[in-house]
Amino acid sequence: MSTFRYSVGPWNVHSGADSYGPAVRDEIPFEEKIVRFKELGFDGIQFHDDDAVPDMNNMTEKQIINAAKDVKALLDKNGLEAEFVAPRLWMDPHTIDGGFTSNSKEDREFAMWRAYRSIDIANALGAKNIVLWLAREGTLCYESKSPVENTRRLLDAVNGMLAYDPKIRIMIETKPNEPVDRSACPTLGHCMAISYASGDPSRVGGLLESAHAMLAGLDPASEIGFALAMGKLWSVHLNDQNGMKFDQDKSFGVENLRTAFNQIKVLKENGYGSRGEFIGLDVKVMRTEKQEGSYKHLENSLRIAKALEEKAARFDYAFQKKCVEKRDYEALEMYVVELLMGLK
């Protein structure tokens, strides 16, 4: 029996188009995805603003809210909960040079309009969390922006959202690079600094994605532990990564099984989920997969995560204590490997 609730985003089932090639599968209708997610065992849905309300730029604020209420009815029908809404700023022509940190005042104002509409959508969906993945908030040409001004503009945007709604919480999803080469908020340490500098630190926390930590050369379980120690780990996106390349969003645990185990273990040890937090599986199916395998990566990731939950539940803390007392870390390391190999 899982101790966690798992969430997924509609973008995790896709047609396979990438920077180097066209779509290879048919696009699956949104409502069909929602039904299938419930069948697979997910409890929550992650949203970008335009996942919930497509073509929102051409709609009035009232139309946006009404469209979001229709999506809420679909979630209720299928027994699902909206985990968060994230403004998708990186896909709009207004945000070529960033949204909140753009050198264009007009584009910064557009970014805030989308952020405020995301809050409206979240309220209509019954979600209290806004996620900021700061995709283009950084530089491609270092000298094009001041890092000091970048940080101040990001903080101004966070404070603007906090002021717009006194109940909403902001979760910053950190990433060091891609699509920019230098991010304005690359790690959870930077996220914590933004939080404590904001107008209401109690409503600004972090979202850790496994692959993003690996891209920064960091251990995702350690990043999780850091945010947990600060009381600010409000969501996670578990996936996997083969080295410090591009963001691969591979199925959870398929590349780095011990690292995956330690992520589940630190979450379990510290009561993650007891305050309603979700574990998000932000994974993407391989481009080589056929149409009928469009959900296989989600099934695999969920199966691996739950198997690692069982391994973490069986972890021998008494043996760990003995190893620590004797400083016999070789024995402890071998125990973990044997546990994962099914030899314990």
GUDRENDO-866246 format. One record per residue: x, y, z of N, C-alpha, C in turn; residue in one letter. Coordinates in steps of 0.02 Angstrom, whole numbers, plus 32768, in hexadecimal, padded with zeros to 4 digits. Layout:
<nodes>
X/Y/Z/X/Y/Z/X/Y/Z/a .
...
</nodes>
This chain:
<nodes>
802A/7FC4/8000/8000/8000/8000/802C/803E/8000/m .
8023/806A/7FCF/804C/80A5/7FCA/803C/80D7/8002/s .
8070/80F7/801C/8066/812C/804E/8062/8170/802E/t .
806B/8173/7FED/806C/81B3/7FC9/8032/81B9/7F98/f .
8022/81F7/7F88/7FF5/8206/7F51/801F/821D/7F16/r .
800E/8204/7EDB/8036/8213/7EA0/800E/823F/7E6F/y .
8032/826C/7E4E/8013/8299/7E1D/8038/8295/7DDA/s .
8017/82AE/7DA6/8033/82AB/7D63/8016/82E6/7D3B/v .
803B/82FD/7D09/8024/8333/7CDE/8011/8319/7C99/g .
7FE1/8338/7C79/7FCC/8321/7C36/8005/8323/7C03/p .
8038/834E/7C0E/8071/8352/7BDF/809C/8313/7BE3/w .
8094/82EA/7C16/80BC/82AE/7C1C/80A6/8277/7BEB/n .
806F/8281/7BCA/805A/8256/7B93/8057/8281/7B55/v .
8083/8275/7B26/808D/82A4/7AEF/8099/827E/7AAE/h .
809E/82A4/7A78/80A2/8287/7A35/80EA/8279/7A1E/s .
811B/828D/7A45/8161/827B/7A36/8187/82AD/7A0C/g .
8169/82E6/79FC/818E/831A/79D8/81C5/8335/7A05/a .
8200/8343/79E7/8235/8362/7A0E/825C/8393/79E1/d .
8293/83AC/79FA/82B9/83DF/79D5/82D5/83C4/7994/s .
82D7/8382/798D/82F9/8364/7954/82CB/833A/7928/y .
828B/833A/7937/825E/8313/790E/8215/8320/791D/g .
81E9/830C/78EF/81A1/8319/78F6/817F/82E7/7925/p .
813E/82EF/792D/8117/82C0/7956/811A/827A/7937/a .
811A/8248/7963/811B/8202/794C/80DF/81DB/7964/v .
80B6/81FB/798D/8079/81DB/79A7/8040/820D/79A1/r .
8003/81F4/79A2/7FC8/821F/79A2/7FC0/8240/79E5/d .
7FA9/827F/79E5/7F9B/82A1/7A24/7F5C/8283/7A43/e .
7F5E/8277/7A84/7F27/8259/7AA8/7EFC/8291/7AC7/i .
7EBB/8290/7ABF/7E90/82C5/7ADA/7E98/82CC/7B26/p .
7E93/830A/7B3D/7E9C/831A/7B84/7E6F/82F1/7BB1/f .
7E2F/82ED/7BA1/7E00/82C8/7BCC/7E12/827E/7BD0/e .
7E29/8262/7B98/7E3D/821C/7B98/7E79/8211/7BC6/e .
7EA8/8240/7BC6/7EE1/823B/7BF3/7ECB/823B/7C3C/k .
7E9D/8268/7C4D/7E86/826D/7C92/7E68/822C/7CAA/i .
7E3E/820D/7C81/7E1F/81CD/7C93/7E54/8198/7C9D/v .
7E85/8196/7C6F/7EB9/8162/7C73/7EE6/816D/7CAF/r .
7EF5/81AB/7CC1/7F1F/81B8/7CFB/7EFF/819B/7D3A/f .
7EBE/81A3/7D41/7E9C/8187/7D7B/7EA0/813B/7D7B/k .
7E97/811D/7D41/7E9B/80D5/7D3B/7EE0/80BA/7D4E/e .
7F13/80E1/7D3F/7F58/80CC/7D4F/7F68/80D1/7D99/l .
7F40/80F7/7DBF/7F4B/80FD/7E06/7F64/8140/7E1E/g .
7F5F/8174/7DF4/7F73/81B7/7E09/7F3A/81D9/7E2E/f .
7F4D/8205/7E5C/7F1C/8229/7E85/7F17/8273/7E74/d .
7F4B/828E/7E54/7F4D/82D5/7E46/7F64/82E4/7E00/g .
7F50/831F/7DE8/7F63/8337/7DA5/7F87/8379/7DAC/i .
7FC0/837E/7D8A/7FE7/83BB/7D86/7FD2/83E1/7D47/q .
7FCD/8422/7D4C/7FB6/844A/7D13/7FE5/8483/7D04/f .
7FF2/848E/7CC4/8005/84D1/7CAD/7FC4/84F7/7CA3/h .
7FC9/853A/7CA3/7F8C/8561/7C9B/7F66/854F/7C5C/d .
7F8B/8546/7C24/7F69/8538/7BE5/7F5C/84ED/7BD9/d .
7F70/84C2/7C08/7F56/847D/7C09/7F0C/847F/7C1B/d .
7EFE/84A9/7C4D/7EB9/84AF/7C65/7E8F/84DC/7C37/a .
7EAD/8511/7C1E/7E89/8542/7BF5/7EB1/8552/7BB6/v .
7EAB/8528/7B82/7ECE/8537/7B43/7EB6/857A/7B26/p .
7EE2/859A/7B01/7ED2/85DA/7AE0/7EBE/8610/7B11/d .
7ED8/860D/7B4D/7EC5/863C/7B81/7ED8/8684/7B71/m .
7F0B/868E/7B48/7F20/86D3/7B37/7EE9/86F9/7B13/n .
7EBB/86D4/7AF3/7E86/86F3/7ACD/7E43/86F2/7AF1/n .
7E45/86E8/7B32/7E07/86E3/7B5A/7E06/8719/7B8F/m .
7DCA/872A/7BA4/7DC2/8759/7BDC/7DD0/8734/7C1D/t .
7DDA/8759/7C52/7DE6/873A/7C93/7DAB/870F/7CA8/e .
7D6E/8725/7C9B/7D33/86FE/7CAD/7D30/86BE/7C84/k .
7D40/86C2/7C44/7D40/8686/7C1A/7D75/8653/7C32/q .
7DAE/866C/7C46/7DE3/8641/7C5F/7DCB/861B/7C9D/i .
7DAD/863E/7CCB/7D95/861E/7D09/7D5E/85EC/7CFA/i .
7D31/85FC/7CCF/7CFA/85CE/7CBD/7D16/858E/7C9D/n .
7D48/8596/7C71/7D66/855C/7C51/7D89/8530/7C84/a .
7DAA/854F/7CB5/7DCB/8529/7CE9/7D99/8503/7D14/a .
7D5F/8520/7D1F/7D2B/84FE/7D47/7D12/84BF/7D23/k .
7D11/84C1/7CE0/7CFE/8485/7CBA/7D31/844D/7CC5/d .
7D71/845F/7CC9/7DA5/842E/7CD6/7D9F/8412/7D1D/v .
7D8D/843E/7D4C/7D83/8427/7D91/7D4B/83F3/7D94/k .
7D17/83FD/7D6D/7CE0/83CC/7D6B/7CF8/8388/7D50/a .
7D25/838B/7D1F/7D42/834D/7D03/7D6D/8329/7D37/l .
7D94/834E/7D5D/7DBC/8331/7D92/7D8F/8311/7DC7/l .
7D5C/8335/7DDC/7D2E/831B/7E0F/7D0D/82DB/7DF7/d .
7CFA/82D9/7DB8/7CD9/829F/7D9B/7D06/8261/7DA0/k .
7D47/826C/7D9B/7D77/8234/7D9B/7D9B/822B/7DDD/n .
7D86/8250/7E10/7DA4/8248/7E52/7DEC/825E/7E56/g .
7DFD/8294/7E33/7E42/82AD/7E31/7E45/82F4/7E4D/l .
7E81/8307/7E63/7E8C/8349/7E81/7EC1/836F/7E59/e .
7EB8/83AF/7E51/7EEB/83D9/7E31/7F21/83E8/7E64/a .
7F60/83D6/7E53/7F97/83E4/7E82/7FAE/842C/7E7E/e .
7FB8/8445/7E42/7FD1/8489/7E39/7FC2/84A2/7DF3/f .
7FCC/84E2/7DE9/7FC9/8501/7DA7/800A/8528/7D9E/v .
8028/8521/7D62/8066/8544/7D52/805D/856F/7D14/a .
806C/85B0/7D17/8069/85D9/7CDA/809D/85C1/7CA8/p .
8087/85B0/7C6B/80B6/8597/7C38/80D0/85D3/7C10/r .
8102/85F4/7C2E/811C/8632/7C11/814E/8626/7BD9/l .
816E/85ED/7BD7/81A6/85E2/7BAA/8190/85D4/7B62/w .
814F/85C8/7B56/8138/85B6/7B13/8117/85F0/7AEE/m .
8116/862A/7B0C/80F3/8663/7AEE/8124/8693/7ACD/d .
8112/86B0/7A93/813E/86E1/7A72/8151/871C/7A9F/p .
8126/872C/7ACF/8136/8763/7AFE/8172/8754/7B2A/h .
8183/8714/7B31/81B5/8700/7B63/81F5/86E6/7B44/t .
8204/86FB/7B07/8243/86E6/7AE6/827F/86F7/7B12/i .
827C/8731/7B32/82B4/8749/7B5B/82A5/8740/7BA6/d .
827A/870F/7BB5/8265/8705/7BFA/8222/8727/7C06/g .
8202/8716/7C3D/81C3/8734/7C4F/81CD/8767/7C86/g .
81D5/874E/7CC3/81DE/877A/7CFD/821E/87A2/7CF8/f .
8251/8787/7CD6/8292/87A8/7CD3/82A2/87C5/7C8E/t .
826F/87CA/7C64/827A/87E5/7C21/8293/882D/7C24/s .
82BA/8840/7BF1/82CF/8886/7BEC/8297/88B3/7BD3/n .
825F/8895/7BBD/8225/88BB/7BA5/81F2/88C3/7BDC/s .
81E0/8901/7BEC/81AD/890F/7C1F/816A/88F1/7C0A/k .
815A/88F7/7BC9/811A/88DC/7BB0/8117/8890/7BBA/e .
814F/886E/7BAD/8150/8826/7BB5/814E/8811/7BFE/d .
816C/8838/7C29/8168/882A/7C71/8120/8831/7C89/r .
80FD/8863/7C6F/80B7/886C/7C81/808C/8832/7C68/e .
809C/8818/7C2C/8078/87DE/7C12/8084/87A2/7C40/f .
80C2/8798/7C56/80D1/8760/7C81/80A9/8764/7CC2/a .
80A2/879E/7CDD/807B/87A6/7D1A/8031/879A/7D0D/m .
8019/87AE/7CD2/7FD3/87A0/7CC0/7FC7/8755/7CBF/w .
7FF4/872F/7CA2/7FED/86E6/7CA0/7FF3/86C9/7CE8/r .
801F/86E5/7D10/8025/86CD/7D55/7FE5/86D8/7D7C/a .
7FC7/8713/7D74/7F88/8721/7D98/7F50/86F4/7D7E/y .
7F4E/86E8/7D3D/7F1B/86BC/7D21/7F26/8674/7D39/r .
7F64/8660/7D42/7F72/861D/7D5D/7F57/8616/7DA4/s .
7F5B/864C/7DCA/7F3F/864B/7E0D/7EF3/8645/7E09/i .
7ED4/8669/7DDB/7E8B/8663/7DD1/7E78/861C/7DBE/d .
7E9E/85FD/7D91/7E91/85B9/7D7C/7E99/8589/7DB6/i .
7ECF/8592/7DDD/7EDA/8567/7E17/7E9F/856A/7E48/a .
7E87/85A6/7E54/7E4D/85AD/7E81/7E10/8589/7E65/n .
7E05/858E/7E24/7DCC/856D/7E05/7DD3/8521/7E07/a .
7E11/8508/7E05/7E1E/84C0/7E08/7E21/84A5/7E4F/l .
7E21/84D2/7E80/7E26/84BC/7EC5/7E6D/84AE/7EDB/g .
7E9E/84CB/7EB9/7EE5/84C2/7ECB/7EFF/8500/7EEE/a .
7F2D/84F6/7F1C/7F49/852E/7F41/7F91/853E/7F2D/k .
7FAD/8516/7EFF/7FF3/851D/7EEE/7FFE/8538/7EA7/n .
802C/8566/7EA1/8044/857F/7E60/808D/856A/7E59/i .
809D/8548/7E22/80E2/8534/7E16/8102/8564/7DE4/v .
813E/8579/7DF4/8166/85A2/7DC6/81A2/8579/7DAF/l .
819C/855E/7D71/81D8/8544/7D50/81F2/857D/7D26/w .
822C/8597/7D3A/8245/85D6/7D1F/8270/85C9/7CE1/l .
8250/85AC/7CAE/8273/8590/7C74/829F/85C2/7C50/a .
8285/85FC/7C41/82AC/862E/7C1B/82C2/8669/7C47/r .
82BB/8660/7C89/82D1/8695/7CB7/831C/868F/7CC3/e .
8342/86AA/7C96/838B/86A6/7C99/83A8/86C4/7C5B/g .
83E2/86AB/7C46/8404/86CA/7C0D/841C/8696/7BDB/t .
841F/86AA/7B9C/8444/8688/7B68/8485/86AE/7B5A/l .
8481/86F0/7B62/84BC/871C/7B5D/84C5/873D/7BA1/c .
84FA/872C/7BC4/8502/8741/7C09/84F9/878D/7C12/y .
8518/87B3/7BE6/8519/87FB/7BEE/84D6/881C/7BDD/e .
84A5/87F4/7BC7/8465/8811/7BB4/843A/8824/7BF0/s .
8449/8807/7C2A/8422/8815/7C66/844F/8819/7CA3/k .
843C/8842/7CD2/845F/8845/7D12/8446/880E/7D40/s .
8471/87E5/7D5D/845A/87B2/7D8C/8439/87D0/7DC9/p .
844D/880C/7DDB/842E/882F/7E14/83E6/8843/7E02/v .
83DE/8861/7DC8/839B/8876/7DB2/836F/8839/7DA5/e .
838C/8805/7D89/8367/87C7/7D7E/8347/87AE/7DBE/n .
836F/87AB/7DF2/8357/8792/7E33/8322/87BF/7E50/t .
832C/8800/7E4A/82FB/8830/7E65/82B9/882B/7E3F/r .
82BC/8823/7DFD/827F/881C/7DD6/825A/87DC/7DE7/r .
827F/87A6/7DF1/825F/8767/7E04/823D/876F/7E48/l .
825E/878F/7E77/8241/879A/7EB9/8204/87C7/7EB4/l .
8205/87F9/7E8A/81CB/8825/7E80/8190/87FD/7E66/d .
819D/87CE/7E38/8167/87A5/7E1C/8149/8778/7E52/a .
8173/875A/7E7A/815A/872F/7EB1/8130/8758/7EE1/v .
8147/8793/7EF3/8122/87BD/7F21/80E0/87D5/7F02/n .
80E0/87E1/7EC1/80A2/87F5/7E9F/806E/87BE/7EA3/g .
8083/877F/7E9A/8054/8747/7E9F/803B/873D/7EE6/m .
8067/8744/7F16/8053/873E/7F5C/801F/8774/7F6E/l .
8028/87AF/7F54/7FF9/87E5/7F63/7FB7/87DC/7F3F/a .
7FB8/87BD/7F04/7F7B/87B3/7EDD/7F4A/8785/7F01/y .
7F64/8753/7F23/7F39/8723/7F46/7F59/8711/7F89/d .
7F39/8721/7FC1/7F58/8717/8003/7F5A/86CE/8019/p .
7F3D/86A0/7FF2/7F3C/865A/8006/7F67/862D/7FDA/k .
7F77/8644/7F9F/7F9C/861A/7F70/7FE4/860F/7F89/i .
8000/85D4/7F79/8046/85C5/7F88/806D/85C0/7F46/r .
80AC/85D5/7F48/80D6/85D2/7F0D/810D/859E/7F18/i .
8113/8570/7EE8/8147/853E/7EEA/8176/854A/7EAE/m .
81B5/8558/7EBC/81E6/8564/7E88/8207/8522/7E75/i .
8200/8510/7E35/8220/84D3/7E1B/8262/84E7/7DFC/e .
8298/84D6/7E1D/82DA/84EE/7E0A/82FA/84C2/7DD4/t .
8324/84E3/7DAA/8349/84C0/7D76/8384/84EC/7D61/k .
83BF/84D0/7D59/83FA/84FB/7D4D/8401/8515/7D06/p .
83E5/84F2/7CD6/83EE/8506/7C90/83BA/84E2/7C64/n .
83B8/84F4/7C25/838B/84D9/7BF3/8342/84EB/7C01/e .
8326/8518/7BD8/833F/8530/7B98/8371/856B/7B9B/p .
8378/858D/7BD4/83AC/85C0/7BDA/83ED/859F/7BF0/v .
8424/85C3/7BED/8463/85A5/7C03/8474/85B6/7C4B/d .
8456/85EC/7C65/8460/85FF/7CAB/841D/8613/7CC8/r .
8404/85EB/7CF5/83C2/85F7/7D12/83C6/862A/7D4A/s .
8390/864F/7D52/838C/8681/7D88/8382/8661/7DCD/a .
836C/8621/7DCD/8360/85FF/7E0E/8370/85B5/7E03/c .
83AF/85A1/7E03/83C3/855E/7DEC/83BB/8525/7E1E/p .
83BB/8531/7E5F/83B9/84FB/7E8F/8388/850B/7EC8/t .
837B/84D8/7EF1/834E/84E3/7F2A/836B/8515/7F5C/l .
83AD/8519/7F60/83CC/854C/7F8B/83B8/8592/7F75/g .
83B9/859E/7F33/83A2/85DF/7F18/8358/85E9/7F26/h .
8332/85B4/7F1F/82EA/85B8/7F2D/82DE/85CD/7F76/c .
8304/85AF/7FA4/82FC/85C1/7FEB/830C/860B/7FF7/m .
833F/8623/7FD4/8351/866A/7FDC/8319/8697/7FC3/a .
82FC/8687/7F8A/82C3/86AD/7F70/8289/86AA/7FA2/i .
827D/866F/7FBD/8246/8667/7FED/824E/8696/8028/s .
8289/8694/8047/8293/86BA/8084/8298/8705/8077/y .
82A7/8718/8038/82A9/875F/8026/8265/8779/8011/a .
8234/874C/8008/81F2/8760/7FEF/81C9/8781/8026/s .
8190/879C/8011/8164/87BE/8040/8141/878F/8070/g .
813E/874E/8060/811E/871D/808C/8141/86D9/8083/d .
8179/86CE/80A6/819F/8690/809F/8176/8651/80AD/p .
8141/8657/80D4/8119/861C/80E5/80F3/8602/80A8/s .
80EF/862B/8072/80C9/8616/8037/80F5/860E/7FF9/r .
8137/860A/8003/8164/85FD/7FCB/8191/85C3/7FDC/v .
818C/858D/7FB5/81B4/8551/7FC1/81CF/8535/7F80/g .
81E4/84F6/7F84/8207/84D8/7F4B/81E7/8499/7F30/g .
81F6/848C/7EF0/81E5/844E/7ECF/8225/8433/7EB2/l .
8238/83F7/7EC6/8277/83D9/7EAF/8269/83A6/7E79/l .
8288/83AD/7E3F/8285/8379/7E0C/82C8/8355/7E0A/e .
82C5/8312/7E0A/8301/82E9/7E0C/8333/82FD/7DD6/s .
831B/82FF/7D97/8348/830D/7D5F/8367/8352/7D64/a .
8342/8383/7D7D/835D/83C7/7D82/8396/83CA/7DB4/h .
8390/83A5/7DEB/83C8/83A2/7E1B/8405/8382/7DFC/a .
83FA/834C/7DD5/8432/832A/7DB5/8454/8357/7D82/m .
842D/837F/7D5E/844A/83AE/7D2E/8476/83E1/7D51/l .
8468/83F0/7D8F/8492/841F/7DB6/84CC/83FB/7DD7/a .
84D4/83BA/7DCB/8509/8393/7DEA/84FC/8384/7E33/g .
84BC/8385/7E47/84A9/837A/7E8C/8483/8338/7E94/l .
8483/831D/7ED0/845E/82E1/7EDF/8416/82F4/7EF0/d .
83E4/82DA/7ECC/839F/82EF/7ED8/8386/82DF/7F1F/p .
839C/82A7/7F3C/8386/8297/7F80/83A1/82CA/7FB1/a .
83DE/82E2/7FA6/83FA/8315/7FD2/83D6/8358/7FCB/s .
83C4/8369/7F8D/839C/83A6/7F82/8358/83A0/7FA4/e .
8339/8365/7F9F/82FA/8358/7FC2/8303/8362/800D/i .
8338/8345/8027/8344/834A/806F/8350/8391/8086/g .
8373/83B8/805D/8380/83FE/806D/833F/8424/8074/f .
8312/841C/8043/82D3/8440/8045/82A6/8427/807D/a .
82A9/83E6/808B/8282/83CA/80C3/8299/83E9/8105/l .
82DB/83F1/810D/82F5/840F/814A/82DD/8456/8154/a .
82D0/8479/811D/82B7/84BD/8120/826A/84C0/8124/m .
824A/8485/8121/8201/8483/8122/81E2/849F/80E3/g .
8208/849A/80AB/81F1/84BB/806D/81F1/848D/8030/k .
81EF/844C/803B/81E6/841F/8002/819C/8411/7FFB/l .
817D/8432/7FCB/8134/842F/7FC3/811E/8403/7F89/w .
814E/83F0/7F5F/813F/83BF/7F2B/8180/83A4/7F0F/s .
817C/836A/7EEF/81B6/834E/7ECD/819F/8334/7E89/v .
81CD/8336/7E59/81C4/8316/7E18/81F9/82E0/7E12/h .
81E6/82A2/7E1A/8216/826C/7E16/821C/8253/7DCE/l .
8259/824D/7DB7/8268/8231/7D76/82B1/821B/7D77/n .
82D0/8212/7D3D/8316/81FC/7D3E/833B/821D/7D04/d .
837D/8215/7D06/83A9/823B/7CDA/83E9/8213/7CCF/q .
8400/8210/7C91/8440/81F1/7C81/8475/8227/7C7A/n .
8492/823B/7CB3/84C7/826C/7CB2/84B0/82B3/7CAB/g .
84E0/82E0/7CA5/84D2/8328/7CA1/84CB/833D/7C58/m .
8494/8328/7C3A/8487/8337/7BF3/844D/8368/7BEF/k .
841F/835A/7BC3/83E1/8380/7BC1/83B0/835F/7BF1/f .
8378/8380/7BFE/8346/8367/7C2D/8320/832D/7C0C/d .
832D/82F0/7C23/8314/82B5/7C01/82CF/829E/7C19/q .
82BE/82AB/7C58/827E/8294/7C74/8274/8249/7C6A/d .
82A7/8222/7C78/82A2/81DA/7C70/8277/81BD/7CA8/k .
825E/8181/7C9E/8235/8160/7CD1/825C/815B/7D12/s .
823A/8165/7D49/8259/8169/7D8B/827E/8128/7D9B/f .
82BE/812F/7DAC/82E5/80F6/7DC4/8306/80CC/7D8F/g .
82FC/80DA/7D4F/8316/80AD/7D1C/8362/80B7/7D10/v .
837D/80F0/7D22/83C5/80FD/7D19/83EB/80F9/7D5B/e .
83CE/8115/7D90/83F1/811C/7DD0/83C5/8100/7E07/n .
83C3/80BE/7E0D/8394/809E/7E3B/83A2/80AF/7E84/l .
83E2/80AF/7E98/83F2/80BF/7EDE/83E0/8107/7EEE/r .
83ED/8134/7EBF/83DA/817A/7EC9/838E/8181/7ECF/t .
836A/815A/7EA6/8321/815A/7EAA/830A/8141/7EEE/a .
8329/810B/7F05/8318/80EF/7F47/8322/8123/7F7E/f .
8358/8147/7F7C/8366/8178/7FB0/8336/81B3/7FAE/n .
831C/81C3/7F73/82E8/81F7/7F6F/82A8/81E0/7F92/q .
8292/81A4/7F84/8257/8189/7FA5/8263/8182/7FF0/i .
829D/816B/8002/82AE/815F/8049/82AC/81A0/8071/k .
82CB/81D6/8057/82CD/8214/807D/8287/8233/8082/v .
825F/822B/804E/821A/8243/8051/81F3/821D/8086/l .
81FB/81DB/8086/81D6/81B1/80B5/81EB/81BE/80FD/k .
822C/81C5/8108/8246/81CF/814B/822E/8210/816B/e .
8220/8241/8141/820F/8283/815B/81C6/8295/8154/n .
819C/8262/814B/8154/826D/814C/8139/8295/8112/g .
815E/8295/80DA/8145/82B9/80A0/8102/829C/808A/y .
80D5/82C7/8079/8091/82B3/8066/805F/82B8/809D/g .
8075/82BF/80DB/8047/82C1/8114/801F/8302/8116/s .
8035/8333/80F1/8011/8373/80ED/7FF1/837C/80A8/r .
7FE7/8344/8086/7FC4/8346/8046/7FF1/834C/8009/g .
8032/834C/8012/8060/8353/7FD9/805B/8316/7FAA/e .
8064/8323/7F6B/8066/82EE/7F38/80AE/82DD/7F25/f .
80B7/82A1/7F0D/80F3/8290/7EE7/80DF/8293/7E9D/i .
80FD/82C1/7E79/80F0/82C6/7E32/8120/829A/7E0B/g .
8108/8278/7DD8/8133/8252/7DAB/8136/8279/7D69/l .
816C/829F/7D60/8174/82C8/7D24/81A1/82A1/7CF4/d .
8184/8271/7CD2/81A9/8245/7CA6/818A/8246/7C60/v .
81B3/8239/7C2E/819B/823A/7BE9/81AC/81F8/7BC7/k .
817C/81E0/7BA1/8185/81A1/7B7D/81BA/81AA/7B47/v .
81DF/8174/7B3A/8212/8178/7B06/81F2/8188/7AC2/m .
8217/81AC/7A9A/81FE/81BE/7A58/81F5/8181/7A2C/r .
8218/814B/7A3B/8215/810E/7A13/81D7/80E4/7A23/t .
81B3/80F6/7A58/8179/80CE/7A6D/813F/80D5/7A3C/e .
811C/809E/7A30/80E2/809F/7A04/80A6/80BD/7A28/k .
8071/80CC/7A03/8036/80EC/7A1E/801A/80C8/7A5A/q .
8017/8085/7A55/7FF9/805E/7A8C/8023/805F/7ACC/e .
8060/8077/7AC7/808B/807C/7B03/808E/80C1/7B21/g .
805F/80EC/7B11/8061/8132/7B25/8061/813C/7B71/s .
8048/810B/7B97/8044/8112/7BE0/8076/80E5/7C04/y .
809E/80BF/7BDF/80C8/808D/7BFE/80FB/80AB/7C2E/k .
8116/80E5/7C1D/8147/8105/7C49/8129/8118/7C8C/h .
80E9/812B/7C8D/80C8/813B/7CCB/80BB/80FD/7CF5/l .
80A5/80C8/7CD4/809B/8088/7CF7/80DC/8070/7D15/e .
8112/8074/7CEF/8153/805D/7D07/816C/8087/7D41/n .
8166/80C9/7D3B/817E/80F6/7D70/8157/80EB/7DB1/s .
8116/80E3/7DAB/80EC/80D8/7DE6/80FE/8096/7E07/l .
8109/8063/7DDE/811B/8021/7DF8/815F/8023/7E1C/r .
818F/8046/7DFE/81D2/804B/7E1D/81CE/8073/7E5E/i .
81AA/80AB/7E5E/81A4/80D4/7E9A/8185/80AD/7ED3/a .
8151/8087/7EC5/812F/8060/7EFA/815A/8026/7F11/k .
8181/8008/7EE4/81AF/7FD3/7EF9/81E5/7FEF/7F27/a .
81FC/802C/7F18/822E/804C/7F43/8210/8062/7F85/l .
81D0/8073/7F86/81AE/8080/7FC6/81B3/8042/7FF2/e .
81A8/8008/7FD5/81AA/7FC8/7FFA/81F1/7FBB/8013/e .
8223/7FC9/7FE9/8269/7FC1/7FFE/8279/7FF0/8038/k .
8262/802E/8034/826F/805E/8069/824D/8049/80AA/a .
8213/802B/80A5/81EF/8014/80E1/8214/7FDA/8103/a .
823A/7FB4/80DC/825F/7F7B/80F7/82A6/7F8C/810D/r .
82BA/7FCB/8102/82FE/7FDF/8112/830E/7FD1/815C/f .
8346/7FB2/8169/8359/7F9C/81AC/837F/7FD5/81D0/d .
835B/7FFD/81F5/837A/8036/8217/83A6/8020/8252/y .
8397/7FE7/826F/83C2/7FCD/82A5/8406/7FBA/828A/a .
8407/7F9B/824F/8447/7F8A/8230/846C/7FC9/821B/f .
8447/7FF9/8201/8466/8039/81EE/8488/8059/822B/q .
8466/8057/8263/8482/8075/82A0/84C2/8053/82B4/k .
84C4/8010/82B1/8500/7FEB/82C2/853A/7FFD/8294/k .
852B/8002/8254/855E/8014/8223/857A/8059/8230/c .
854E/8088/8241/8563/80CC/824F/858F/80CE/828D/v .
8579/80A9/82C1/85A0/80A7/8300/85E6/808B/82F5/e .
85EB/8058/82CA/862B/8039/82BB/8651/805D/8284/k .
8631/808C/8265/864B/80B0/822A/865A/807E/81F3/r .
862F/804E/81ED/8637/801A/81B9/8608/802A/817F/d .
861A/805C/8159/85EF/8073/8123/85F1/8044/80E6/y .
8626/801C/80E0/8628/7FEA/80AB/85F0/7FB8/80B4/e .
85E5/7FA2/80F3/85B0/7F72/8101/856B/7F91/80F4/a .
8564/7FD0/8108/8525/7FF3/80FD/8516/7FFB/80B3/l .
854A/800D/808D/8540/8016/8046/852C/7FD4/8024/e .
854D/7F9E/8038/853C/7F5C/801B/84F6/7F47/802E/m .
84E1/7F58/806B/849D/7F47/8081/8469/7F69/8053/y .
8474/7FA8/8044/8445/7FCD/8019/8443/7FAD/7FD3/v .
847D/7F9C/7FB8/847F/7F7E/7F76/845C/7F3A/7F76/v .
8468/7F12/7FAA/8447/7ED1/7FAE/83FB/7ED8/7FB7/e .
83E7/7F0B/7FDC/839F/7F18/7FE5/837F/7F27/7FA1/l .
83A0/7F51/7F7A/8385/7F63/7F39/8387/7F29/7F07/l .
83B7/7EFC/7F10/83BE/7EC3/7EE3/8390/7E89/7EF7/m .
836C/7E90/7F2F/8340/7E5B/7F45/8364/7E24/7F6A/g .
83A1/7E33/7F83/83C7/7E01/7FA8/83BD/7E07/7FF3/l .
8396/7E38/8008/8386/7E43/804F/833B/7E42/8059/k .
</nodes>
